[in-house]
Amino acid sequence: MEGGIASGFRTVKPDQYATRLFQVRRTKKSVRASQVKVEIKSLNDGDVFVMDMGLKIYTFIGKEANAFEKLKGGAIAHNLCAARQGRAKKMDPDDDFWKALGAKGPQDCPPPDHSEQAEEKSVDPENCTLFRVSDATGAVTFKQEAHGKISMSQFDSNDVFVLDAQVEIFVWLGKGASKAETSKAFALVDEYIKKEKDAASSKIPVTQIKEGQVNHVFAGCVKG
């Protein structure tokens, strides 16, 4: 998330989530899901929006949204719920949804936005970099494992892996990873971003994934 949250990555409680809003919109070449500000101005009646409130996943379908946007929005909501291991529920917009946007109800929703939307930089599965975080030598190390096309066969349940997908970084926690590997992984990612990324990329989102969890963007980067 842009700007992070006050608790950083190391002291977040199990059920504490920062509210996120995703806009699902069809462009000339594809259907894009991008994070937007959680405010009523971000909404419009021509697209699909998914609000992630942790244990509540809302899907707002604009009156003029097309079938492709509806399908993509439904898939995102499903994947978010699956990643919470059944604790989250898909819901239609209610009072909590509109309150989070600072609105009273659907009557405050802006009209459809028919302007052309430029293609945003997207994930390139052939240009990803995989790093391994391991304490096998006695000290926790951060080492590049592969670049280009990445396969799930390159991941090891005994370690933590960091996947740099250019527009998003994923921290994959293996089931057998040690406490040292898990606790130091995000600090190592912070150092990596400061050293390797330019100013424009310094706010790249970082997402944690536990082995077995579902993430549609991560799945699009890794074969198998």
C-alpha atoms as one frame of an Amber mdcrd trajectory, in Angstrom:
protein
   0.000   0.000   0.000   1.167   3.515  -0.752   2.739   5.014   2.345   2.406
   1.827   4.397   0.557   1.699   7.709   1.565   2.845  11.167   2.407  -0.615
  12.498   4.676  -1.444   9.574   5.135  -5.133   8.794   6.239  -6.535  12.125
   3.503  -5.995  14.735   0.240  -6.384  12.821  -2.485  -8.241  14.698  -4.132
 -11.241  12.970  -7.455  -9.488  12.347  -6.087  -5.967  11.747  -6.272  -4.867
   8.129  -5.997  -1.511   6.421  -9.005  -0.839   4.164  -8.155  -0.968   0.434
 -10.252  -0.122  -2.619  -9.617  -1.604  -6.067 -11.059  -0.287  -9.322 -11.692
  -2.913 -12.010 -11.839  -1.378 -15.474 -11.547  -2.599 -19.039  -8.892  -0.824
 -21.097  -8.123  -1.227 -24.791  -6.103  -4.404 -24.286  -7.162  -5.951 -20.981
  -9.138  -5.686 -17.748  -7.116  -3.924 -15.055  -7.480  -3.921 -11.273  -5.700
  -0.994  -9.646  -5.705   0.345  -6.105  -7.371   3.737  -5.659  -7.986   6.054
  -2.726 -10.709   4.984  -0.292 -13.072   7.864  -0.938 -16.373   8.401  -2.741
 -14.609  10.375  -5.520 -12.842   7.160  -6.571 -16.139   5.396  -7.244 -18.167
   5.662 -10.435 -21.169   3.909 -11.948 -19.318   2.591 -14.983 -16.797   0.216
 -13.348 -16.587  -2.519 -10.733 -14.964  -1.849  -7.364 -13.756  -4.269  -4.678
 -13.272  -3.008  -1.125 -11.083  -5.080   1.173 -11.940  -4.424   4.815 -10.181
  -7.489   6.138 -12.993  -9.773   7.182 -15.513  -8.093   4.875 -14.973  -8.072
   1.110 -17.400  -5.788  -0.742 -18.098  -5.759  -4.481 -19.707  -2.664  -5.968
 -20.971  -3.148  -9.531 -21.642   0.051 -11.452 -24.826   0.247 -13.494 -22.817
   0.485 -16.726 -20.094  -2.039 -15.827 -19.486  -4.638 -18.544 -19.326  -8.424
 -18.235 -15.516  -8.534 -18.310 -15.269  -6.151 -15.358 -17.892  -8.089 -13.419
 -16.019 -11.358 -13.999 -12.671  -9.874 -12.936 -14.180  -8.200  -9.872 -15.803
 -11.446  -8.784 -12.499 -13.308  -9.146 -10.630 -10.734  -7.062 -13.231 -10.854
  -4.282 -13.131 -14.668  -4.311  -9.312 -14.742  -4.097  -9.257 -12.265  -1.218
 -11.706 -14.412   0.732  -9.753 -17.584  -0.065  -6.538 -15.963   1.173  -8.215
 -15.322   4.565  -8.872 -19.055   4.915 -12.642 -18.738   5.158 -12.741 -15.997
   7.795 -13.651 -13.241   5.321 -17.086 -12.949   3.701 -18.138 -11.514   0.345
 -20.777  -8.847   0.864 -22.872  -6.355  -1.046 -22.398  -2.656  -0.166 -23.988
  -1.756   3.179 -23.748   1.122   5.647 -20.149   0.193   6.600 -19.132   0.275
   2.930 -20.539   3.760   2.343 -19.241   5.032   5.684 -15.689   3.947   4.746
 -16.021   6.076   1.594 -17.326   9.060   3.525 -20.705   8.823   1.783 -24.316
   8.317   2.831 -25.295   5.848   0.147 -25.389   5.016  -3.574 -26.955   8.394
  -4.331 -23.511   9.938  -3.699 -21.822   7.771  -6.342 -20.301   9.827  -9.208
 -21.519   9.190 -12.784 -19.685   6.767 -15.127 -16.238   7.853 -16.293 -16.066
   7.406 -20.066 -12.597   8.873 -20.511  -9.914   6.712 -22.101  -7.663   5.076
 -19.535  -4.049   4.552 -20.504  -2.505   1.129 -20.144  -0.715   0.926 -16.813
   2.574  -0.839 -16.343   1.707  -4.461 -15.719   3.362  -7.630 -14.507   5.741
  -9.247 -16.998   6.074 -12.964 -16.103   9.293 -13.136 -18.132  10.967 -10.346
 -16.178  10.675 -11.388 -12.529  13.501 -11.869 -10.036  13.470 -14.480  -7.276
  15.485 -14.190  -4.052  15.924 -16.711  -1.229  16.029 -15.693   2.448  17.815
 -18.469   4.342  19.704 -19.057   7.596  21.220 -22.376   6.454  24.740 -20.971
   6.938  23.989 -19.730  10.453  23.329 -16.152   9.355  20.257 -14.918   7.487
  21.189 -14.268   3.849  19.372 -12.630   0.934  20.504 -14.196  -2.341  19.209
 -14.025  -5.909  18.054 -17.429  -7.129  16.710 -16.764 -10.609  15.640 -14.116
 -13.115  13.176 -14.318 -15.983  10.461 -16.960 -15.965   9.877 -18.261 -12.434
   8.365 -21.646 -11.570   6.873 -22.908  -8.284   9.414 -25.739  -8.447  12.060
 -23.142  -7.554  10.396 -22.446  -4.193  11.343 -24.435  -1.080   9.010 -24.860
   1.908  11.986 -24.602   4.281  12.823 -21.004   3.387  11.348 -17.576   2.639
  11.386 -16.300  -0.944  11.043 -12.779  -2.322   9.612 -12.326  -5.815  10.204
  -8.953  -7.458   7.515  -8.659 -10.155   8.470  -5.047 -10.995   5.074  -3.550
 -10.087   4.724  -5.531  -6.851   7.006  -7.487  -4.522   5.826 -10.718  -2.904
   7.253 -12.232   0.275   6.451 -15.963   0.192   6.692 -17.687   3.582   7.406
 -21.412   3.371   5.666 -23.615   5.943   9.018 -24.782   7.312  10.743 -21.383
   7.320  12.514 -20.477  10.568  11.494 -17.601  12.826  14.701 -15.761  11.948
  14.006 -16.007   8.212  10.401 -14.883   8.644  11.128 -12.006  11.016  14.015
 -10.555   8.982  12.521 -10.982   5.510  10.725  -7.620   5.367  13.719  -5.705
   6.723  15.809  -7.248   3.947  13.158  -6.275   1.397  13.246  -2.694   2.721
  17.010  -2.632   2.182  16.618  -4.111  -1.298  14.070  -1.455  -2.329  16.248
   1.390  -1.049  19.296   0.033  -2.856  17.834  -1.226  -6.130  14.721   0.856
  -6.834  14.615   4.415  -8.107  12.490   7.182  -6.577   9.511   6.373  -8.808
   9.527   2.747  -7.669  10.291   3.349  -3.985   6.600   2.996  -3.062   6.199
  -0.381  -4.740   3.630  -2.468  -2.784   4.920  -5.437  -0.790   2.555  -8.376
  -0.219   3.017 -11.287   2.165   1.855 -14.721   1.041   1.933 -17.817   3.211
   2.545 -21.091   1.414  -0.814 -22.384   0.166  -2.571 -19.016   0.071  -4.105
 -17.734  -3.179  -3.100 -14.441  -4.821  -4.174 -13.815  -8.412  -1.285 -11.455
  -9.241   1.339 -13.816  -7.783  -0.233 -16.715  -9.693   0.158 -14.749 -12.902
   3.897 -14.372 -12.265   4.781 -17.935 -11.322   4.339 -20.965 -13.549   2.670
 -23.922 -11.879
